[in-house]
Amino acid sequence: MYAITGITGRVGGALARALLAEGQPVRAVARDTAKGRVWAWRGCEVALAEMQDAASLSAAFKGAEGVFILPPSEFDPLPGFPEARAVIDAVKSALEAASPGKVVCLSTIGAQASQPNLLTQRTLMEEALSKLPLPVAFLRPGWFMENAALDVTSARDSGIIHSFLQPLDRVVPMVSTVDVGRVAAALLQERWAGKRVVELEGPERVSPNTLAAAFSKALGSPVHAEIVPRERWESIFRAQGMRNPILRMKMIDGFNEGWIDFSDGGAHVRKGSTNIDQAVATLIHRQRL
């Protein structure tokens, strides 16, 4: 039995579908019955748990051959990451109590970076779970291709995508959430001892210009990328409702300046099969449904 947190999201859902396709038993860890019902219809066992509740998580993880941890994303954390720390404490305690056969935790590219930024939440999770007396794998994917969903309307209506990633010809590691789920499913079925880090990106790195070209191809009309000047970032993010935008800005700086990268520059990175053209075409198709 494999216990999957975050199963209602893109990565967790892709992971669960991959395991079910292979005939593996899956326990869907969901916050409430309604969210778990669709997975019960697919043949999953359902366990109700909150990511900040060690007791319910422990019960959900008990007896599992493997557990997938997908920490909830906090895009506007308070100083010191109290939201992430509450989840980390609960998850660590639950894994200690349940003692599953192995753990695969979704982390991120750049988790090893020393400069504080939005991704530091994953650094803290890695540090905590590394202390467990269990086989633990940290899956560090690149920038999600599906983040381009935020650009669909602008690309379609005005032929422009507004890029915080810059310069426009700089390539960064990106990967589809479908491939992240597939690799997570494979990892859960592998055997290893101790701690390991698995880094993952798509078949080719992607620049804002490449992303614009993918939109052009999918929409059948010209699309180009335009830089959002850094001096405007803070006001834009605050207008969107963020209280503490500096960590998000530092994260984007990390990609633009190159200090958010794979630990060895990608020398041993795994490659997914979904390219940016396929990912963008899928995003546009979903919006048309």
N, C-alpha and C positions, 0 to 999 in steps of 0.2 A: 504494500500500500504506500502510495506517495501522497503526502499532504502538501497542498498547494495554497499558499496565501496569495492575495492579489489576483485571484482567478477571474474576477470580473473585468479586469483590465486587458489591454492588448497583449502584453508579454505573458501574463499568467494564463490567459485564454489560449494563446498559441501553444504554450507548454502543455496545458491539459489536453488539448486536441491531439497533439503529437503523441502523448502517452496513451490516450484512449485508442488511437489508430493502431497502436502496437499491441493492444489488448491488455495494457497494464491497468491495475486498479488505482483509482484516484479518489482522494478525499478532498473535497472542495471546502476550503476554510473561508467562510463568508461572515459578514457582520450581522446579517439577518436572514430570515427564512426566505423572503422574497428574492433576495439576491442569489441565494443558493438554489432556488427552485429550478432554474433553467439547467443547472448542472446535474441536479437530481434526475431530470428528464433524460439527460445524456448518459445516465448510468453511474454517476458518481455518488459516493457516500458524502454527506454534508455535515460539517461541524461548524457550529456558530462560535465566533470568537472576535474580540476586539484586539487590535494590534498593541494597545497599551495595557492589556489585561493579561498578566502572566498566567493566572489560573486557567482561564478559558483557552489560552494558547497551548498550555501544557496538555490539557485534555485533548485538544485537536491534534497534537503531535504524537501522542502516546501510541506506541506500537508501530509507528511508521518506519518503513525501510529507508525512506529518504524524505527530507523536508525542503521545500523551496521557500525562501524568505524574500518577499518583495516589499521592501520598506515603503511606506506611503511617502509621496513626494510633498515636501513643504517648500513652496516657491517663494514665500515671504516670511522666513523664520525670524523669531525674536532673537536678540543678541544672546550668544552662547548656545544656540540651538536647543532650547528646552524641549520643544516638541519632538525632535529626533531622539534626544536622550531618553525621554520617557518610553518611546518605542524600543530603543536599544536595550534598556534595562529589562523591560518585560520579555522581549524575545530571548535575551540571554538566559534569564531565569527559567523561562519555559523550556528551552532546549536542555538546560542542565537537569531539570526535573524529568523530562520525558525521555531523554537519551536516545534519540532516533539513530538509525544506522549511519546516516550521513546527512550533511547539510549543503545545499547550494544556495548562495546568497547573491542576489542581484546587486552589484556595485556599479562602478562607472569608470570609464577612462579618466585618468588623472586623479584617482583616489590616493595615489602616492604623493601628490603635490603638497608642498609645505606651506604655500600661501593660502590663507583663509579665503574661501569662496563658497558659492552655493553648494558645490559638490562635497564640501568638507563633511556634510552629514553622512556620506557614504564612507569617508575615511574613519569616522568615529565608530560606525558599525563594524567595519573590518577590524579595527583595533580590539573591540570588545569580543567579537566572535572568535578571533584568533586565539583567545585564551581558553576556549572550550576543549575538553578532552575528547573531541569527536573529529572525524574526517570532515573538513570544511573546505568548500571550493568557492572562491569569489569570482563571479562572472563580471568582467569589466567590458561592457560594450561601448562603442563610439556614440557620437551624437545620433539620436534617433531620426531616421528619414521621415518618419511620420510627423515630426514637428512641423514639416512643411504644410500640414493641414491649415495652419494659421495664414498661409499665403494664398490659398486657393481663390478666395473671393477677389483679392486685389489683382491676382494674375489674370483671372477671367474677365473682370470688369474694366480694368485699366491697363492691362498688359505690363504691370510692374510688380516686382516683389521687392520689399523693403528689407535690406540686409543689415543686421548687426554684425554678422561675420564679415570681415574685411581684412585686406583688400579683396576685391571681387574675384581675382584669379587664384587666391590662396585656397589650396585643397585641405580638407580636414577629414578625419576618419568618421564615416557615417555607416549606419547599419539599420536594416529593417527590424522592427519588433517581431516579425514572423521568424526571422533567422535567430533572434535572441531566444525565442521560445523553443525552437528546434534544438539549439545547442544546449539549453538548460535541460531539456528532456533527455538528451544523450548523456549529459554529465550525471544526472540522477541515477542512471543505470550503469555507470562506471564504478570501478573499485579503486580506492587509493587510501593512503595513510597520511595523517597530518593535514597540513594546510597547503593549498595550491591556489594560484591565480591563473585564470583563463581570460585572455583578451580577445575581443571579437570586433571585426569590422566587415563592411560589405566588400564586393569584388573589386571596386575601385573607389578611391577617395573622391570627394565631391567639393567643388567650389561653388560660391553663389552663382557664378556664370553658368556652371554645369546644371545647377538646379533650375535656373531660368530656362535653359535650353530644354530640359525635361518637361517643363510646363508648356513651352511652345509646341513641342511634339504632341503632347497629350491633348492640348486644346485646339491645335490646328491653327494657331494665330501667334503673332510675334509677342514674346514676353522678354523683358530685360530686367536685370537687377540694378537697384540703386542703393548706395550706401546711406545708412542713417548715421549722421555725424555723432561722435561720441559725446560731444557737449550737450546733445539733446536727450541722451538716454535717460538721465535721472528724471527729468520733467515728464517724459513719456511714461516711464514706469510708475511714477507717482500718480499721474492722471489715470492710470489703469487701476489704481487702488492700492499699490504697494506702499508699505510703511517704511521698509528698510531695503531699498533697491541696490545698495552698494555691493552686497554679496553676489547678486545676479550680474552686476556690471563686471565684477572681478572675474566671474566665471567666463564671461564672453571675452574679456581681456586675455584670459589664459589660453583660449582657443586661438585668438588672433595673434598672440605673441609666442605661442608654441610651448608654453610651460604646462599646459594641460595636453598630455599626449600619453601614449602607451609607455610602460616602464622601460622598455628597451627600444623605443622608437618603432615598434611594430615588427621586430625581427622574428618573433615567434607567434605572431598573432594568428588566430583562426580566421578564415574567410567565410562569410555567408554567401548565398547564391543570388539574393535579390538585389538588383541594381536600382539606381535612382529613377530611371525611366519607368520601371515596373511599379515602384512605390508610389510615384506621383500619379501615374495612370489609375492606380487603385484608389487613391484619395479622391480624385476627381469623379470617378465612377460612383463612389459612395455618396458624394454630395448630390449626384443627379438622381439617385434612387428616391 
